[in-house]
Amino acid sequence: MLAAWPVSPGRRGTRSLPMVVHPMIWTRRRLAVPGREPDELPTLSKRALKGEGFAVIERREPSLLADGSVVTAARY
């Protein structure tokens, strides 16, 4: 995973910092190891992100972000 946060959006200024996410990011997930009970994995909350000053943008296709934006990339 690669992440870059140039500013703390909920703490400085009033401008919303855009965060582009895939719509499936909100899906609940769990880790199922044979012989053990499944463990729930943390799930992002759109309301919490907006509360911290992020402007949440959902996109299925790749996008290029620059200058004051949050860039997060992950491969599963």
Buried (B, 14 or more C-beta within 10 A) or exposed (E): EEEEEEEEBEEEEEEEBBBBBEEEBEEEEEEEEEEEEEEEEEEEEBEEBBEBBBEBEEEEEEEEBEEEBBBBEEEE
